[in-house]
Amino acid sequence: MKNRLFYCLMLALPLAAYTGCSDEDSSDDTASGGAHAGRGGQGGRGGLSGHSGASGHGAIIGAAGESSGGTAGASDAEGGTGGGLGEAGEGGAAGAVALSDSEILKVMATANEAEIAAAQVAKPGAQTTSVSNYAQLMITDHTASNSALLALVSTKHIAPAESDLSMHLESEAAASLQTLSQTAPAAFDKTYIQSQVMMHQEVLTLLNDRLVPSAQDPDLKALLTTTQTTVTAHLQQATNIAAGL
């Protein structure tokens, strides 16, 4: 069992490897509703829409998901991937379905890999030292975060499980990478940093509203709490760099 879990979470493997490690029945995704929302809200607003402009990166998450009227938001950028899961209306947040620890692990691993992949494109393409250094920081910090997740998997025997939310993150990451790879050098730094500001804000909201409240294992909850601090720092750094571009 340990060997299989280690194999499926080796950091060199693509994100899809995590899916194959889950011991849960696929029907659990529907029951757990990783990204599904409570329906207690009335007149919920649309999903958090993409604001990255040229990056074309839509919203990653909704605070509580689908509610009455809580349809997906539209991306500001032409060709963007559009809003994420619907944000809850009044009373909707309280009805959000909790994620399992297995689903939380998968969501965090997906977010880490998305950051690493974007940074690996951004570092050689950056036109300024500040953006290049930021990309290297993303590689360093999110690789360390994945290592911490791997340690939890090996000690707690929690197999990561895919959910609607993790699949949405994967889709958003792929769209962001495609846009970044097609961005001209003159706009490259601004495009990358704007997407980083948006991504970190959304992931921080996800941590605050969904992951930390849902986590059951105390060590996982502690890791998520530490991650909140790291993501907050990353967001502030990206905001500062964006202001100077």
C-alpha positions in Angstrom: 0.0 0.0 0.0 2.8 2.4 0.9 4.7 1.7 -2.2 1.7 2.3 -4.4 0.9 5.6 -2.7 4.5 6.8 -3.1 4.5 5.8 -6.7 1.4 7.7 -7.5 2.5 10.9 -5.8 6.0 11.2 -7.2 6.4 14.9 -8.0 7.7 14.1 -11.5 4.5 12.5 -12.6 1.7 14.6 -14.2 -1.2 15.8 -12.2 -3.4 13.0 -13.5 -1.4 10.5 -11.5 -3.1 11.6 -8.4 -6.4 10.4 -9.8 -5.2 6.9 -10.3 -4.2 6.6 -6.6 -7.6 7.1 -5.1 -9.2 4.1 -3.5 -12.6 5.8 -3.3 -15.4 4.8 -5.7 -15.9 7.4 -8.4 -19.4 7.9 -7.2 -17.9 9.5 -4.1 -17.2 12.6 -6.2 -20.9 13.1 -6.7 -21.7 12.4 -3.1 -18.9 14.5 -1.7 -19.5 17.3 -4.2 -16.0 18.6 -3.9 -16.8 21.7 -5.8 -20.6 21.3 -5.6 -22.3 23.9 -3.6 -25.0 24.3 -1.0 -28.3 25.4 -2.3 -29.3 27.5 0.6 -28.4 30.8 -1.0 -31.0 32.9 -2.8 -30.2 34.9 -5.8 -26.5 34.0 -5.7 -24.2 36.0 -7.9 -22.3 34.6 -10.8 -19.0 32.7 -10.3 -15.9 34.6 -9.6 -15.0 35.8 -13.0 -11.5 36.0 -14.5 -9.9 39.4 -14.2 -6.5 38.7 -15.6 -7.1 40.4 -18.9 -4.6 39.0 -21.4 -3.9 35.9 -19.3 -7.3 34.5 -20.2 -7.4 32.7 -16.8 -10.9 32.4 -15.4 -12.0 31.9 -11.9 -10.7 28.9 -10.0 -13.2 28.6 -7.3 -16.5 29.8 -5.9 -16.9 30.5 -2.3 -19.7 28.0 -1.8 -20.8 26.9 -5.2 -24.1 26.7 -6.8 -27.1 28.5 -5.4 -30.3 29.9 -6.9 -29.1 32.1 -9.7 -25.4 31.2 -9.0 -24.4 30.6 -12.6 -20.8 30.7 -13.8 -19.3 34.1 -14.3 -17.8 35.3 -17.5 -14.1 36.0 -18.1 -13.1 39.6 -18.7 -10.7 38.5 -21.4 -11.7 37.4 -24.8 -11.0 33.8 -25.1 -10.8 33.4 -21.3 -11.9 30.2 -19.7 -14.8 31.9 -17.9 -15.9 32.0 -14.3 -15.5 29.2 -12.0 -18.1 27.5 -9.8 -21.0 29.7 -8.8 -20.5 31.9 -5.7 -23.2 31.4 -3.1 -25.9 33.9 -2.5 -27.3 34.9 0.9 -27.1 31.8 3.1 -25.3 29.8 0.5 -21.9 29.5 2.2 -23.4 27.7 5.1 -24.7 25.0 2.7 -21.4 24.2 1.0 -20.6 20.5 1.0 -17.4 19.7 2.8 -14.5 18.2 1.0 -12.9 14.9 2.2 -9.3 14.9 3.3 -8.5 12.8 0.2 -10.1 15.5 -2.0 -8.3 18.3 -0.2 -5.0 16.6 -0.8 -5.7 16.3 -4.5 -6.8 20.0 -4.7 -3.7 21.2 -3.0 -1.4 19.0 -5.2 -3.2 20.3 -8.3 -2.7 23.9 -7.2 1.0 23.3 -6.5 1.6 21.7 -9.8 -0.2 24.5 -11.6 2.0 27.0 -9.9 5.2 25.1 -10.7 4.3 24.6 -14.3 3.5 28.3 -14.9 6.7 29.3 -13.2 8.8 26.9 -15.3 7.4 28.8 -18.3 7.7 32.2 -16.8 11.3 32.0 -15.5 13.0 31.7 -18.9 10.5 34.1 -20.5 10.6 36.8 -17.9 11.9 40.2 -19.1 12.6 41.6 -15.6 14.6 40.3 -12.7 11.7 40.7 -10.2 9.5 38.5 -12.3 12.2 35.9 -12.9 12.9 35.8 -9.1 9.2 35.5 -8.3 8.9 32.5 -10.7 11.8 30.8 -9.0 10.2 31.4 -5.6 7.0 29.7 -6.9 9.0 26.7 -8.0 10.8 26.5 -4.6 7.8 27.0 -2.3 5.3 24.9 -4.2 7.7 22.0 -4.6 8.2 22.2 -0.8 4.5 22.2 -0.4 4.1 19.0 -2.5 6.8 17.3 -0.5 4.8 18.1 2.7 1.7 16.6 1.1 3.7 13.5 0.1 4.8 13.1 3.7 1.2 13.2 4.8 0.2 10.6 2.3 3.0 8.2 3.4 2.3 8.6 7.1 -1.5 8.8 7.2 -2.2 6.6 4.2 -4.7 9.1 2.7 -5.0 8.5 -1.1 -5.7 11.7 -3.0 -9.2 11.7 -4.7 -10.2 13.7 -7.6 -13.2 16.1 -7.4 -15.0 18.6 -9.6 -12.9 21.3 -8.0 -9.5 19.6 -8.7 -10.6 18.9 -12.3 -11.6 22.6 -12.6 -8.2 23.7 -11.3 -6.5 21.4 -13.9 -8.5 22.9 -16.7 -7.8 26.5 -15.6 -4.1 25.7 -15.3 -3.9 24.3 -18.8 -5.7 27.4 -20.2 -3.4 29.7 -18.4 -0.3 27.9 -19.6 -1.5 28.1 -23.2 -2.1 31.8 -23.0 1.3 32.4 -21.3 3.1 30.4 -24.0 1.4 32.6 -26.7 2.1 36.0 -25.1 4.6 38.3 -26.7 7.7 39.3 -24.8 6.6 42.9 -24.3 3.5 41.7 -22.4 4.8 38.6 -20.9 5.8 39.8 -17.4 2.5 41.7 -16.9 0.4 38.7 -18.1 2.2 36.3 -15.8 2.1 38.5 -12.7 -1.6 39.4 -13.2 -2.5 35.8 -13.4 -0.5 35.1 -10.2 -2.4 37.9 -8.4 -5.7 36.4 -9.4 -4.7 32.8 -8.8 -3.3 33.4 -5.3 -6.4 35.4 -4.3 -8.7 32.6 -5.4 -6.6 29.9 -3.8 -6.5 31.9 -0.6 -10.3 32.2 -0.7 -10.5 28.4 -1.3 -8.3 27.7 1.7 -10.2 30.0 4.0 -13.7 29.0 2.9 -13.4 25.3 1.9 -10.2 23.5 2.7 -9.3 24.5 6.2 -12.9 24.2 7.5 -13.4 20.8 5.8 -10.1 19.2 6.9 -10.5 16.4 9.5 -7.0 15.2 10.0 -5.2 17.5 12.4 -1.8 17.3 10.6 -3.5 18.2 7.3 -5.3 21.1 8.9 -2.0 22.4 10.3 -0.4 22.1 6.9 -3.3 24.0 5.3 -3.0 26.7 8.0 0.7 27.1 7.2 -0.1 27.2 3.5 -2.6 30.1 4.1 0.3 32.2 5.4 2.5 31.3 2.4 -0.2 32.0 -0.1 -0.9 35.4 1.5 2.8 36.3 1.2 2.9 35.2 -2.4 -0.2 37.3 -3.2 1.3 40.4 -1.6 4.6 39.9 -3.5 2.8 39.5 -6.8 0.6 42.5 -6.1 3.7 44.6 -5.4 5.5 43.5 -8.6 2.3 44.1 -10.6 2.2 47.7 -9.3 5.7 48.3 -10.7 5.2 46.9 -14.2 
